[in-house]
Amino acid sequence: MATSSYPLLCWQTGEESVFGLLLGTGLQAVERNPRRLKTALAETLQRERERGRWVPAPDIDEARLKLLNVKVSLAHRTPKGSFPVPGASDFTVAAVYGANAAEGYSKCYLPYLDESFYYYDDAQLPVLIEHYTRDRLDGLPPEAAQRYLMPTRPWLEQLEWRHDDRGADSRGLPRHLRDAHSQLELVADRLPEPGGRRGQHVFPETAWEQGALLDELVARLLRGGNLLLVGEPGVGKSVAIMEAIRKAHRLAAGREAQQPTFWRSHAERLIGRAKYLGEWQALCDQLVQWLELSQGVLWLTDFVNLLQTGGENAEDSMAAYLLPALRRGTLRLVGEATPGELETARRRLPSFIDCFEPLSLPEMDGSRARRVLELFAGHAKAALSVEMDAAALDTGYRLLNRYVRYERFPGKAVKFFGECVRGALADGMPVVTEAAAIAQFARTTGLPETFLRDDQPLDEAAVHGFFARRLFGQDAAIEQLKEVVYLFKAGLNDPAKPMATLLFAGPTGVGKTAAAKALAAYFFGAGGGSDPLFRIDMSEFQHSFQVARLVGSGDRPGKLVEHVRQRPFSVVLLDEIEKADPSVFDLLLGVLDEGRLRDSRGRVTDFRSSLIVMTTNLGVRQGASLGFMDDDGAAGTLQGIRQFFRPEFFNRIDRVVPFAPLSRAAIEAIAQQELEAVGDREGLRRRGIRLRFSPELVAFVAAVGFSPRYGARPLQRVVEQRVVAAVARALFGGVEDRAVLEVGVVADEVVVTVRRGE
């Protein structure tokens, strides 16, 4: 008889109940006292062994318990952003640690945080505990961090389990298999997850409405070979593989003396321990050996990265190195990829892809997606006591189907309604109403509720006033912007393209950038998050090799791709587009035509929820910023644009919006706006000091701050250097709070007069 000693963490949950967590196994139980607790867990281990199931060996020889106090930084989360909690919060962490003399490493468990890690030096332990604690808790709201608190002070017991380890027992796990499993656990996660871990997920990892697909996946997993599940983002590839592995594990139980084992990892983790040139190949050889011994099936969550990891090209990569093992059948892999990634991988290393059986997972149709939402609502009500109105489900589905085109059902629906349920839990609301779903969608996308509600028509006067307050002297351009708003509200914009592709043409400093900011504020300003306008100066891309900075290369996405993936609902401003290299125009053809951009690895970035704005000075006469542009001037601008851009590029632009040179009245209106913005600054607002500007000052700023060459842009510099400086000097003269400062001009000098508050 052999004896295995497992660390058992216990804590009191009631006057006559003790909770125990058997570290390293995922088993847990509640009994009246520690003695009964040990008996129950030992019986569970014995039953698992008798059924031929894998029982992990203890990985700590002499476990010890340590309680550490760690300071973490929590933060309150509101629709307007995240706000740090003042001061650091003390958090007590329970750590169970010890050495494994046979393997030459030490391991530490943080049970309340559901974390564990390996270490090789005892001096590293406190630092690593603090690192993992802060990594889990920093930035969490206090109510979310509360679930990681220790209910009572724990203590450590040892469970001594006596079992027959002789080779004659066909139901036992031989030593070489235990060793293989132990090595695999260093680079992969054993699947299925223990019941305790699965129960910690807020929402179930269940492939609803995918019964036929799951049966096919399970059959292929048990039959042998390599499997590749292909589908667009959001169709449920990862969840389908996870549930298929759980079913295959149950079906295989008891069929054979040795069951297949399932593991999950990614390319970088498999060879992360490589320290010198050539070591990663040895690690791959060991991996194949361990998997073969344990009849292991390895699920790679980043399948395509095999072709980029290990070498500079696909022929020198991990994929090429593992190819012989795949052909021999000594290595079994399961992967997932999008159709674009599969096409790119097949083009780069076709022999590797030929080793896999592809299985397609299409997007769900409307009826099945709606059924998934009903099942999700039932789970939320049963497990979380949050009910979801039928109207909320209907409206949410409609909004997701119309606006969120860069993801697929059912993934985008479960993700969105998951946020709705979390919001209801945080606010203590028992029901997710239609209004709550619309508000959540507005916060997520930034789209105003006017666009999201069919029962709220657009107010033409309000739309005109919104843009007229931000653009002066550009009545024709405002009419064009209003047309963009009306088309989008009516749902008549082309769903296969970006929301709109606009080219703003006109002299410098007449309001083209201000118009882009106004569009961003109107379309995406309801989110309350970061600025929805993303500006790229195209003069920085005057050479073809600089295109990689836009799209990206290797594992690093370019600045344009990275922004749109993180903020798909935004205005992308390509400033001075004519200065870019012609290769940039070729790159943008697919963006303007199909709303998609594919990088060298086959990954697709979707622009169909973005609004593309380009600006240009093409066709503008020098010194034309002041005075009115006649019809011949606008026609000349359009002709210059047509002559510069190739027809296939120009024809993909929805609208060319001409901007007229500024009139004297428009310049003075801009000057008035810039001056009024000074009065809203924090130093004046805090003291209740108001500013009054004389008409002469407005005319003076307009005259001095306007340049025929640069338009109204120098106005801000004049306001700062002349007006703001004069106001600052006056404040140093002992101005009382709530006073009124009258700002005028005398002999081209700004003069500030102090009046008592009125």
Buried (B, 14 or more C-beta within 10 A) or exposed (E): EEEBBBBBBBBBEEEEEBBBBBBBBBBBBEBEEBEBBBEBBBEBBBEBBEEBBBBBBBBBBEBEBBEBEBEBBBBEBEEEEEEEBEEEBEBEBBBBBBBBEEBEEBBBBBBBBEBBBBBEEEEBBEEBBBEBBBEBBBBBBEEBBEEBEBEEEBBBBEBEBEBEBEEEEEEBBBEEBBBBBBBBBEBBBBBBBEEBEBEEEEBBBBBBBBEEBBEBBBEBBBEEBBBBBBBBBBBBBBBBBBBBBBBBBEBBEEEEEBBBBBBBBBBEBBBEEBEEEEEBBEBBEBBBBBBBBBBBBBBBBBBBBBBBBBBEEBEEBBBBBBBEBBEEEEBBBBBBBBBBBBBBBBEBBEEBBEBBEBBEBEBBEEEBBBBBBEBBBEBBBEEBEBBBBEEBBBBBBEBBBEBBBBBBBBBBBBBBBBBBBBBBBEEEBEEBBBBBBBBBBBBBBBBBEBBBBEEEEBEEEEBBEBBBEBBBBBEEBBEBBBBBBEBBBEEEBBEEBBBBBBBBBBBBBBBBBBBBBBBBBBBBBBBEBEBBBBBBEBEBBEEEEBBBBBBBEEEEBBBBBBBBEEBBBBBBBBBBBBBBBEBBBBBBEBBBBBBBBBBEBBBBBBBBBBBBBBBBBBBBEEEBBBBEBEEEBBEBBBEBBBEBBEEEBBEBBBEBBBBBBBBBEBBBBBBBBBBEEBBEEEEBEEBEBBBBBBEEBBBBBBBBBBBBBBBBBBBEEBBEEBBBEBBEEBBEEEBEEEBBBBBBBEEEEBBBEBEEEE
